[in-house]
Amino acid sequence: MPPQIPYIIGNEGCERFSFYGMRNILTVFLMTSLLLAVPEPLRKGEAKEVFHTFVIGVYFFPLLGGWLADRFFGKYNTIFWLSLVYCAGHACLAIFENNIRGFYTGLFLIALGSGGIKPLVSSFVGDQFDKSNRSLAQKVFDGFYWIINFGSFFASLLMPLLLKNFGASVAFGIPGVFMFIATMIFWMGRRKYVHVKPTAKDDPNSFLKVVLTALKTPRPGQLNLGLFTAWAGVVLAALSLVLLKPTGIVPALCSALVLVMGFGGFGAWLQLDRATAKHGAEAVQGVRTVLQLLVLFALVTPFWSLFDQKASTWVLQADQMSKPEWFQSSMMQALNPALVMLLIPFNNMVLYPLLERMGLRITALRRMGAGIALSGLAWIVVGGLQLWIDQGQGISIVWQILPYAILTMGEVLVSATGLEFAYSQAPLAMKGVITSFWNLSVTIGNLWVLLANSSVKSEAATAYIQTTGLSVTAFQMFFFAGFALLAALAFAIKARSYSMVNNYRD
């Protein structure tokens, strides 16, 4: 095992404590303090929008971090300097607890810092391995994900109590201290890391250059359908900026980005062979692999729609359940990381070997498809609980353990597996960017949540939901469950045609 791994793991444990420490009390703080000026009937929706807008930012900025690292500064330097930005964001939350503009500035800085380093830390882990010891990499990625949840567990358990008993300055300040400790731990290992130099800037066959060549190269007697498709995406993106502006600038920008990427990627796919003469067959095949990878990432986005709502929709449901007086609704989230810490070793030592002995080959893509389906099942269960609540029946918060357990198994299968999968499939010059695209799937997942919340506010949608006999909350829960189950089916179909590659360094 590379001796530098403990520094990265220690850094990640403290950083995740800091992030989840502030994130898991954010909805409650918004509802009870910062948004008190918002009328009570609208406050719940406003708090959910702020929360998911923040999460969108966190998983949008990985694109910036990956681009800076792969083209200019390398992973270590980018992680270190953005970590200091991250620390400044925590300081703003602690200082500006009663100032909405200062508080939102802190959220922006945390989104920039946390999002910017998010793809780089996991891909930096992969850089410490090569093809000779790759077998250890998946174990370390599992350990990496385990320590994430170790930090999250204690943050979820302690921060709600600190917020209640000591106020927002302490509850948001302590995560800032842990982020500073995380930065120092990472800095201490600087002389032991394997530093892979950024090469994307000088690569004549980079992903973007191959795509642009494919789009712009004419072929006599043939319509340039790919370029037309890409421009159609630009036009639709411009329209989305106008049409979605009422939902907020962040959802509008993210929707525009998704349209440009989706139509541009599909346009390049249609005529990728046109780039072969300039860039060579190997570079073109690498781009083809990346585009297939992005389709799989897109099909994972519904999972994140469901998963991240445990910190908003599920917390608000828990408020309606009976529980001990000392127990805060947001503390229920501590169950998720606790289960992750149990399930990762259980899966690796018991479940996967047992399934292998039964003749069932457990591939990365099979794990991920099953995880998406499990998230849909969890939301069917939580929707059933909501039906009980809507009928006026008293229900204990203990019932939420079941959907948490199902969703957490789905998380382990999707997220822990996806980290190593994204790294191993990415070309050597694109490790940071591809891991950024993996994180971007979380942004798009939260974008679906914002768009769904916005759509149910319309009179037509409200009238239709009333005809079903369901409350808006229950209807949305079953809608998201169906969304995930359809995505799991599409993922399974696409995965059958995907060819795995091994892009670890020699």
SULJOBEL-V65986 format. One line per field, one symbol per residue. ss: DSSP state (h for helix, s for strand, l for the rest). phi: phi as a letter, one per 20 degrees, with the letter a starting at -180 (. if undefined). A space follows every 10 residues. Layout:
BEGIN
ss->???
phi->???
END
This chain:
BEGIN
ss->llllhhhhhh hhhhhhhhhh hhhllhhhhh hhhhlllllh hhhhhhhhhh hhhhhhhhhh lhhhhhhhhh hhhhhhhhhh hhhhhhhhhh hhhhhllllh hhhhhhhhhh hhhhhhhhhh hhhhhhhlll lllhhhhhhh hhhhhhhhhh hhhhhhhhhh hhhhhhlhhh hhhhhhhhhh hhhhhhhhll lllllllllh hhllllhhhh hhhhhhllll llllhhhhhh hhhhhhhhhh hhhlhhhlhh hhhhhhhhhh hhhhhhhhhh lhhhhhhhhl hhhhhhhhhh hhhhhhhhhh hhhhhhhhhh hlhhhhhhll lsllllllhh hhhhhhhhhh hhhhhhhhhh hhhhhhhlll lllhhhhhhh hhhhhhhhhh hhhhhhhhhh lllllshhhh hhhhhhhhhh hhhhhhhhhh hhhhhllhhh hhhhhhhhhh hhhhhhhhhh hhhhhlllhh hhhhhhhhll lhhhhhhhhh hhhhhhhhhh hhhhhlllll llllll
phi->.gfeggffff gfffffffff geffdfffff fdcfdfffgg feffffffff fffffgfgee fgffffffff dcdnfgffff fffffgffff ffffedfddf ffffffffff ffffffegff ffffgfffdc ffcfgfffff fffgfffgff ffgffffefg ffffecnfff feffgfffff fgffffffef edfedeffcf feefdfgfff fffffeffcg ncfeffffff ffffffffff fffegffpff gfffffffff ffffffffgf cfffeffedn ffffffffff fffffffffe gfgfgfffff ecfffffffe dfagffeegf fffffffffg feffffffec ffgffffene feegffgfff ffffffffff ffffffffff enefcffgff gfffffffff fffeffffgf ffffefggec gfffffffff ffgfgffgff ffffffefff fffffffend fgffgfffff ffgfffffff ffffffdedf ccdfff
END
